[in-house]
Amino acid sequence: MEVKREDMENENEFGSITRREMLAGSAIAVAALAITKVTGSEAAPVAPTVTPVESAGLTFNVNGKAVNLEMDTRTTLLDALREHLHLTGTKKGCDHGQCGACTVLVNGRRINSCLSLALQHQDDSITTIEGIGTPESLHPMQSAFIKHDGYQCGYCTPGQICSAVAVLEEIKAGVPSHVSADLKAPMVFSNAEFRERMSGNICRCGAYSNIAEAAAEVAGVKG
């Protein structure tokens, strides 16, 4: 006996449950079990527990002044400087340690403050762009940036200056870079050395040549 396709479809539709209906019913049942406790009868959904935010105290030195803060333990050094101490010269760029706009000096060494938790710096000495120099008493690097137009929009400039100041100290201390030809010889400022060491500081305006000229002047090197 030949069974027509229309008869099979009608039987599937009216005579028994379809695959789609079975899957839909299973999904509803699983969802119901996930949000209720089965105690013979349905109970109200269980409210999620909320973990309280932990806070802790921090004492460190910022631009020559002792500072005491109470903050969320997840606060980055960048946010502590900007949001708690209102030192907004340090910029939040990528917030992923890729642009260098948030560069500050910690115990004389440069770091990306967006990648460091504030609580890691108990008793440390922090220097931001506000501590490098002031409008009344500019640091030589700041003066050189102005002279050589080492900026355009200026957003990356605080990080560029902090990093450039640290670079000159690294060279003076004999810290090598990836382009240093002789690790046993004294480190000497050069355009290649400076550009390599500053590669973590991004200038989207492209003022790199001017920045290098400013640093060369401070280092006492003629271009």
Beta strands, then each sheet from edge to edge (+ up, - down):
strand 1: 55-62
strand 2: 65-72
strand 3: 103-106
strand 4: 109-112
strand 5: 125-127
sheet 1: 2+ 1- 5- 3+ 4-
end
